[in-house]
Amino acid sequence: MEWIGAGSLAAWVWLALAQGFFWRTDVRLPGRTDPERWPPVAVVVPARDEAEMLPVSLPSLLAQKYPGRAEVILVDDGSTDGTGGLARELAARGGLPLTVTAPGEPEPGWTGKLWAVRHGMALVRERGDAEYVLLTDADIAHAPDSLRELVAAAHSADLDLVSQMARLRVVSFWERLIVPAFVYFFAQLYPFRWVNRPGARTAAAAGGCVLLRRAVAERAGVPDSIRHAVIDDVTLARAVQRAGGRIWLGLGDRVESVRPYAGLGTLWRMVSRSAYAQLRHNPLLLAGTVAGLALVYLAPPVALAAGLAAGSATAAALGGAAWAVMAGTYLPMLRYYRQPLWLAPLLPGTALLYLLMTVDSAVQHYRGRGAAWKGRTYGAPGAS
């Protein structure tokens, strides 16, 4: 137990100081000035069975106070709940011009969301003048100045991709337990400061809000070059980076997800549908991830409890210190989500749930079920 506690504490000291300060929440839109000429922008919204979300999210896009020309293209991706008709009704109330279009079922080799994005971006190319495309999900609500601030940031820092991680909904008990940790773990995998360094090797984006320079997207062959991706946001950022584009990722102040995750089951499916894809369906990476999660997140409380039970003050002290560092790095994320700080010591339990979700993702993959989302399955034998 003493060696395990020492290893866990060493891991946490290294994570806190050498992993891009992933735990800090101060990476927000870079400093910006208004361009002399506001470039035209097209907003592309892939939507599949989103009638419940649209009354909150779509009006926020149509009400954007953007000084240049902007339009919204909603791609109704095979919805059966009246998503397209509801979008037209909401557009009738005024605001930016809205086009509702439908792409039909995806061709083989395409994930549904990217097939919808392809259709929307094809319309943007036909119309010809948009310099930027904002890709945003149908559950994302934007503050009135969101588009303006995104474009100003891209212009000021000469960025080709600007992505903000929307503030996810946190209301229910399970959302409080799972959601802030989801963003915390994402930042640990892809430290925002590393992503944002010029010439960085780390690439990532948050798919709910991505402003993309159209010329660079076409040079990168997006979205055709990433048509197979289940984790489309990270794959998109890598494609833009490989094409020589500059990318930026940070936490959002003006974008929020309105999608509820009231129970553990919905959150479990949200994580497990893509967790094993994140590990490139590699059993060795899965084994390493499970071992790493156990050492980093589960070992500290175990070492503390075992040390106290066995009368080993050293093991208890090392385990307690590692647990304290872990909880301390989680506090900024809880503050960002305006959650009670007593949730910080519960992070080992949350990490155990994520470990189980990851294992379940691998089990579903090997059972041939693939990554399921809204009635479609990707990555399974025979799936489209």
C-alpha positions in Angstrom: 0.0 0.0 0.0 2.9 2.4 0.7 4.3 1.9 -2.8 0.9 2.2 -4.4 0.2 5.4 -2.4 3.6 6.8 -3.4 3.0 6.0 -7.0 -0.4 7.6 -7.0 0.8 10.7 -5.3 3.7 11.0 -7.8 1.3 10.7 -10.6 -0.9 13.5 -9.3 2.0 15.8 -8.7 3.1 15.2 -12.3 -0.5 15.7 -13.6 -1.0 18.9 -11.7 2.2 20.5 -12.8 3.2 18.9 -16.1 0.0 18.1 -18.0 -0.6 21.6 -19.4 -2.4 22.8 -16.3 -5.4 21.0 -17.6 -7.3 21.6 -14.4 -7.4 25.4 -14.8 -10.6 26.9 -16.3 -9.2 30.2 -17.5 -8.7 29.3 -21.1 -11.4 31.5 -22.7 -11.7 33.2 -26.1 -8.4 35.1 -26.8 -8.2 38.8 -26.9 -10.0 40.2 -29.9 -10.6 43.4 -32.0 -13.3 44.0 -34.5 -12.4 43.5 -38.1 -12.7 46.4 -40.5 -15.0 44.3 -42.6 -17.2 41.6 -41.0 -16.9 38.5 -43.2 -20.1 36.6 -44.2 -20.8 33.5 -42.1 -23.0 30.4 -42.6 -24.2 28.6 -39.5 -24.7 24.8 -40.2 -26.9 22.9 -37.7 -27.1 19.1 -38.1 -30.4 18.0 -36.4 -31.9 14.6 -36.0 -35.0 14.3 -33.9 -34.3 17.6 -32.1 -37.9 19.0 -31.8 -37.5 19.1 -28.0 -34.3 21.2 -28.1 -35.1 23.6 -31.0 -37.5 25.9 -29.2 -34.6 27.0 -26.9 -31.5 26.6 -29.2 -32.7 27.7 -32.7 -34.1 31.1 -31.6 -30.7 31.9 -30.0 -29.0 31.4 -33.4 -31.6 33.3 -35.4 -31.3 36.2 -32.9 -27.5 36.6 -33.4 -26.4 40.3 -33.4 -23.8 39.9 -36.1 -22.6 43.0 -38.0 -22.0 41.2 -41.2 -24.1 38.9 -43.3 -25.1 35.6 -41.7 -27.5 32.8 -42.4 -28.5 29.6 -40.7 -28.8 26.2 -42.5 -30.6 23.5 -40.5 -30.0 20.0 -42.0 -32.9 17.8 -41.0 -31.1 14.4 -40.8 -34.0 11.9 -41.2 -36.0 13.2 -38.2 -39.3 11.6 -37.4 -40.5 14.1 -34.7 -41.2 17.1 -37.0 -37.8 18.8 -36.5 -37.8 20.5 -39.9 -41.4 21.8 -39.7 -40.8 23.2 -36.2 -37.6 24.9 -37.4 -39.6 26.7 -40.2 -42.2 27.8 -37.6 -39.5 29.3 -35.4 -37.9 31.1 -38.3 -41.2 32.7 -39.2 -40.9 34.8 -36.0 -38.0 36.7 -37.5 -34.2 36.9 -37.2 -31.4 35.6 -39.5 -32.5 33.9 -42.7 -33.0 30.1 -42.2 -32.8 27.3 -44.8 -34.1 23.9 -43.8 -32.8 21.0 -46.0 -32.7 17.2 -45.8 -29.8 15.1 -47.1 -31.4 11.6 -47.2 -29.9 8.6 -45.5 -26.1 8.5 -45.2 -24.1 6.7 -47.9 -21.9 3.7 -46.7 -18.9 4.8 -44.8 -20.4 8.0 -43.4 -21.5 8.7 -39.9 -24.9 10.5 -39.8 -23.8 13.8 -38.3 -21.0 14.2 -40.8 -23.3 13.3 -43.7 -25.6 16.1 -42.5 -22.6 18.5 -42.2 -21.5 17.6 -45.7 -24.9 18.5 -47.1 -24.9 21.8 -45.3 -21.4 22.7 -46.4 -22.3 21.8 -50.0 -25.0 24.4 -49.8 -22.5 26.9 -48.4 -20.2 26.3 -51.3 -23.0 26.7 -53.8 -23.9 30.1 -52.4 -20.2 30.9 -52.6 -19.5 33.9 -50.3 -19.3 32.6 -46.7 -15.7 32.9 -45.4 -16.5 31.1 -42.2 -18.8 28.2 -41.2 -20.1 27.8 -37.7 -20.8 24.2 -37.0 -23.1 24.0 -34.0 -25.3 21.2 -32.5 -29.1 21.5 -32.3 -28.9 21.4 -28.5 -26.6 24.4 -28.2 -28.0 27.8 -27.2 -25.9 30.9 -28.0 -25.7 34.3 -26.4 -26.7 37.1 -28.8 -23.1 38.1 -29.3 -21.7 34.6 -29.6 -21.1 34.6 -33.4 -19.7 38.1 -33.3 -17.2 37.2 -30.6 -16.1 33.9 -32.3 -15.4 35.7 -35.6 -13.6 38.5 -33.9 -11.4 36.0 -32.0 -10.6 34.1 -35.3 -9.8 37.4 -37.0 -7.7 38.8 -34.2 -5.5 35.7 -33.7 -5.6 34.6 -37.3 -7.2 31.2 -36.4 -8.6 28.8 -38.8 -10.7 26.8 -36.2 -12.1 28.3 -33.0 -14.0 25.9 -30.8 -15.7 26.5 -27.5 -16.7 23.7 -25.2 -20.3 24.5 -24.4 -21.3 24.6 -20.7 -23.3 21.4 -20.3 -26.6 21.2 -18.4 -26.1 20.4 -14.7 -29.3 20.1 -12.8 -30.0 16.5 -11.7 -28.0 14.5 -9.2 -26.4 12.4 -11.9 -25.6 15.4 -14.1 -23.8 17.0 -11.0 -21.8 13.8 -10.5 -20.9 13.0 -14.1 -21.0 16.2 -16.3 -18.2 18.4 -14.8 -16.0 15.3 -14.6 -16.6 14.7 -18.3 -15.1 18.1 -19.2 -12.4 17.6 -16.6 -11.3 14.3 -18.1 -11.5 15.7 -21.7 -9.2 18.6 -20.6 -6.8 16.0 -19.1 -6.6 14.1 -22.3 -6.4 17.3 -24.5 -5.0 20.1 -22.4 -6.3 23.3 -23.9 -3.0 25.1 -23.5 -1.3 22.4 -25.5 -3.9 22.5 -28.2 -3.6 26.3 -28.6 0.2 26.4 -28.9 1.4 27.2 -32.5 2.8 24.1 -34.0 1.3 21.9 -31.3 1.1 18.2 -31.7 -2.1 18.0 -29.7 -5.3 18.6 -31.6 -8.9 18.7 -30.3 -12.1 20.6 -30.7 -15.6 20.6 -29.1 -18.1 19.6 -31.7 -21.0 21.6 -30.3 -19.4 25.0 -31.3 -16.8 25.1 -34.0 -16.1 28.2 -36.2 -14.2 27.0 -39.2 -12.5 29.0 -42.0 -14.1 27.7 -45.1 -10.9 27.9 -47.3 -9.0 25.8 -44.8 -11.8 23.3 -44.5 -11.8 22.8 -48.2 -8.0 22.4 -48.2 -8.4 19.8 -45.5 -11.1 18.0 -47.5 -13.5 18.4 -44.6 -15.9 16.7 -44.1 -15.2 14.0 -46.7 -11.7 13.3 -45.3 -13.2 12.5 -41.8 -16.5 10.9 -43.0 -16.0 7.7 -40.9 -15.3 9.5 -37.6 -17.3 8.7 -34.5 -15.5 11.3 -32.5 -15.9 13.9 -35.2 -14.7 17.0 -33.3 -11.2 15.7 -32.4 -10.8 14.2 -35.9 -11.9 17.5 -37.5 -9.3 19.4 -35.5 -6.6 17.0 -36.5 -7.6 17.3 -40.2 -7.4 21.1 -40.0 -4.1 21.0 -38.2 -2.6 18.6 -40.8 -3.7 21.0 -43.5 -1.6 23.7 -41.9 -4.5 25.4 -40.1 -4.2 27.1 -36.7 -6.7 25.8 -34.1 -7.9 27.0 -30.7 -10.0 25.3 -28.0 -11.4 26.7 -24.8 -14.3 26.8 -22.4 -17.4 28.6 -23.4 -18.9 31.7 -21.8 -21.6 32.3 -24.4 -22.6 28.8 -25.4 -24.6 26.3 -23.4 -26.1 22.9 -24.0 -29.8 22.6 -23.1 -29.9 18.8 -23.5 -31.0 17.1 -20.3 -29.4 14.0 -19.0 -31.7 13.3 -16.1 -30.7 9.7 -15.4 -27.5 7.6 -15.2 -28.6 5.6 -18.2 -28.6 8.5 -20.6 -25.2 9.7 -19.4 -23.8 6.2 -19.6 -24.9 5.8 -23.2 -23.4 9.3 -24.0 -20.0 8.2 -22.8 -19.9 4.5 -23.7 -21.0 5.1 -27.3 -17.6 6.6 -28.2 -15.2 5.7 -25.3 -13.7 2.6 -27.0 -13.4 4.5 -30.3 -11.3 7.1 -28.4 -8.9 4.2 -27.7 -8.9 3.3 -31.4 -10.5 -0.1 -30.5 -7.2 -1.3 -29.2 -7.3 -3.9 -26.4 -3.8 -2.9 -25.1 -4.9 0.8 -24.9 -8.0 -0.3 -23.0 -5.9 -2.4 -20.5 -3.6 0.6 -20.0 -6.5 3.0 -19.5 -8.1 0.7 -16.9 -4.8 0.3 -15.1 -4.1 4.1 -15.3 -7.5 5.0 -14.0 -7.1 2.5 -11.1 -3.7 3.9 -10.1 -4.5 7.5 -10.5 -8.1 7.7 -9.2 -8.9 4.6 -7.3 -5.6 3.9 -5.5 -5.6 7.1 -3.3 -8.8 6.3 -1.2 -7.9 2.6 -1.2 -4.4 3.4 0.1 -5.8 5.7 2.8 -8.4 3.2 3.9 -6.0 0.3 3.9 -3.3 2.3 5.7 -5.7 3.2 8.4 -7.0 -0.3 8.7 -3.5 -1.8 8.9 -2.0 0.9 11.1 0.3 2.1 8.4 0.6 5.9 8.8 2.8 6.2 5.8 0.3 4.5 3.4 -2.6 6.5 4.8 -0.7 9.8 4.5 0.4 9.1 0.9 -3.1 8.0 -0.1 -4.7 11.0 1.6 -2.2 13.4 0.0 -2.9 12.0 -3.4 -6.6 12.2 -2.9 -6.2 15.8 -1.7 -4.3 16.8 -4.8 -6.9 15.1 -7.0 -9.8 16.9 -5.3 -7.9 20.2 -5.4 -7.4 20.0 -9.2 -11.2 19.3 -9.6 -12.3 22.4 -7.6 -11.9 24.9 -10.5 -14.2 22.8 -12.8 -16.8 22.6 -10.1 -16.7 26.4 -9.6 -17.0 26.8 -13.4 -20.2 24.7 -13.3 -21.4 26.5 -10.1 -21.5 23.2 -8.2 -21.0 22.5 -4.5 -17.3 21.9 -3.7 -18.1 18.9 -1.6 -18.4 17.0 -4.9 -14.6 17.1 -5.3 -13.8 14.2 -2.9 -16.3 12.1 -4.8 -14.2 12.1 -8.0 -12.8 8.6 -7.4 -16.3 7.2 -7.5 -17.1 9.2 -10.7 -13.8 7.9 -12.2 -14.9 4.3 -11.4 -18.2 4.9 -13.3 -16.2 6.2 -16.3 -13.9 3.1 -16.1 -17.0 0.9 -16.2 -18.5 2.9 -19.1 -15.2 2.5 -21.0 -15.2 -1.3 -20.5 -18.8 -1.5 -21.5 -18.0 0.4 -24.7 -15.4 -2.2 -25.5 -17.9 -5.0 -24.7 -20.5 -3.5 -27.0 -17.9 -3.2 -29.7 -16.9 -6.8 -29.6 -20.6 -7.9 -29.5 -20.9 -6.2 -32.9 -23.1 -3.4 -31.6 -20.8 -0.5 -32.4 -21.5 3.1 -31.3 -25.2 3.8 -31.3 -26.8 7.2 -31.5 -30.3 8.2 -32.3 -31.2 5.0 -34.0 -28.0 4.6 -36.0 -25.1 2.3 -35.2 -21.5 3.0 -36.3 -18.5 0.8 -36.2 -20.4 -2.5 -36.0 -20.2 -5.1 -38.8 -22.6 -4.2 -41.5 -23.4 -0.8 -40.0 -23.8 2.3 -42.2 
